[in-house]
Amino acid sequence: MRAQFVLSEIGIGLRRNLTMTFAVVLTVAISLALFGSGLLIRKQVETMKDFWYDKVEVSVYLCGEASRGRNCSGGRVSEEQRQQLLADLKATPEVQTVFYESQEESYAHFREQFKDSPELVDNVSADALPESFRVKLTDPTTFEVVAQAFEDRPGVEEVQDQKALLEGFFNVLNKLQLLALIIAGVQIVAAALLISNTIRVAAFSRRRETGIMRLVGASNLYIQLPFLLEGVLAGLVGAGFAAGALVALKAVLIDGQLKPTFAFTAFVGWDDVLAILPWLFLAGALLAGLSSFVTLRRHLRV
């Protein structure tokens, strides 16, 4: 009987404040969708870092005929210097594997990379490209150790870390994540205020019923429970819409557009999306429940 009464009160409250309840659901959905997107962007950054940092190499470029580096005063790297560098690289604890790339191999890779720009390819010869050692590190973060050990060696023109080329891209993604979380935070505050106003209006419109319940000895929890459940229900429905938006983002944008276009990199999987969804429902329930509870404590004196 009590459960039936609570459910009927929830139904009455939702019907009386249908417009405000819809506004609460919409605001919660937008805020949690942005919050979930921020979490998904964070996971995407981590996924791409794991993918690319495992593949990046350190390039040790050797002096050529036209090199002007401070270690190239003797002209082209000698065979003795080349063999000594190779031996020292292989003996370095931070180095996993070393590959030698000649000028001809470098030129072949260059032609393949820029095959859609024939004018650029025709203006570059094999002599213009340096020979190099491609170094795979056991830990990509130890680049500085290798760079300091070899950048001043005779015959070495430059030591370049491919990871540094990716940092700018990852910084952009991190800023997008931060922006999404900031906007989500603002929306969550707006949702909390809107939930608070909705519960306050609902409590005011039913002040006669709550007064009667108080006179017949109903407990505080029993009187407040319908209002609390109204807020939590609105929060959960909003979280449901946010979850649907996140699933659509994965299915339509990531799987439908980005994956086929950028097949050379890794993207978040469905397990990452499914791991975020429970947090959206938890955040929606807590946001609505806490906002309703604080409002009832202040505006429903029983």
C-alpha positions, -999 to +999 in steps of 0.1 A: +000+000+000+028+024+009+047+016-023+015+022-043+010+056-026+046+066-033+043+056-070+011+075-073+027+106-058+056+103-082+031+101-111+012+132-098+044+152-095+056+143-130+023+153-145+021+186-127+057+196-136+060+179-170+077+208-187+103+213-160+108+176-157+115+174-194+140+204-190+157+185-162+160+153-183+174+173-213+199+192-192+211+161-174+214+143-208+235+171-223+258+174-193+263+137-189+268+132-227+296+158-225+310+142-194+310+108-211+326+123-242+354+137-221+360+103-206+359+087-241+384+113-254+407+105-225+405+068-233+411+075-270+442+095-261+455+066-240+447+041-267+465+061-294+495+067-272+498+030-264+495+022-302+519+048-315+544+049-287+549+012-292+558+019-328+578+051-327+615+049-333+645+071-327+663+081-359+700+086-358+708+105-390+744+102-403+765+128-420+764+130-458+783+150-484+761+181-479+757+179-441+764+210-421+760+196-386+786+203-359+797+167-360+800+166-398+832+187-403+849+156-416+824+152-444+805+119-450+804+094-422+832+069-425+827+031-426+846+029-393+823+055-376+792+037-390+802+003-376+812+018-343+779+036-339+761+004-348+780-016-322+775+011-295+737+014-303+732-024-300+752-024-267+730+004-252+706-011-226+677+012-236+679+000-272+657-030-283+666-033-320+686-013-346+679-011-383+703+005-408+687+025-437+708+034-466+703+065-488+687+043-515+663+027-490+655+061-476+648+074-511+625+044-518+605+051-487+604+088-496+590+080-531+564+057-516+554+082-489+550+111-514+538+091-545+508+114-548+532+144-552+552+136-583+567+171-586+582+168-551+596+133-559+611+144-592+630+172-575+647+150-548+675+125-555+688+097-533+720+118-525+698+145-508+685+120-482+707+109-453+715+074-443+703+066-408+699+041-380+663+034-370+664+026-333+635+008-314+637+016-277+625-008-249+609+023-233+600+053-256+604+076-226+641+069-225+648+089-257+669+115-238+693+089-226+700+077-262+701+112-276+726+124-250+748+094-257+749+098-295+741+133-306+777+145-301+793+115-317+814+120-349+795+112-380+761+119-364+742+148-379+710+146-358+692+124-334+654+127-338+626+113-317+594+105-336+575+106-303+581+144-303+562+147-336+531+131-319+531+153-288+514+182-305+485+160-317+481+144-283+481+179-267+452+189-289+433+158-279+440+165-242+428+201-246+396+189-263+391+165-234+396+193-209+371+215-228+345+188-228+349+182-191+347+220-183+315+224-204+301+192-187+309+207-153+290+239-161+261+218-175+261+196-143+258+227-122+229+240-143+213+206-141+216+206-103+200+240-101+172+230-124+165+198-104+165+219-072+139+243-087+118+215-100+117+197-066+110+230-048+080+237-071+067+202-067+070+205-029+052+239-029+024+226-052+018+197-028+022+215+005-014+207+015-008+169+010+025+170+029+009+190+057-018+164+061+008+136+060+027+153+087-005+157+109-012+119+106+023+111+118+041+102+085+079+101+089+102+126+072+116+100+049+081+088+038+071+124+030+103+132+011+107+099-007+083+107-037+102+139-043+136+122-041+125+094-065+111+120-089+145+136-091+164+103-093+141+091-121+146+122-141+184+119-136+183+082-147+163+090-178+187+118-187+216+094-182+199+069-205+197+095-233+234+104-226+243+067-229+225+065-262+243+095-275+277+079-265+268+046-282+257+066-313+290+085-312+310+052-312+288+035-339+283+064-363+314+087-359+342+064-348+332+031-364+314+046-394+336+075-403+370+077-385+380+040-385+377+036-423+393+069-430+422+066-405+428+029-407+465+034-397+458+041-360+439+026-331+405+037-318+386+029-286+366-003-286+331-012-274+345-024-241+358+011-234+323+026-241+305+000-220+329+007-191+318+044-192+281+038-193+276+027-157+294+059-145+268+080-165+239+063-147+257+066-113+264+102-119+228+109-130+214+092-100+238+109-075+234+144-092+196+142-090+195+125-056+218+149-039+202+180-055+167+168-044+179+159-009+195+193-003+164+211-017+140+191+005+161+198+036+158+235+029+123+240+015+103+211+029+102+215+066+086+185+081 
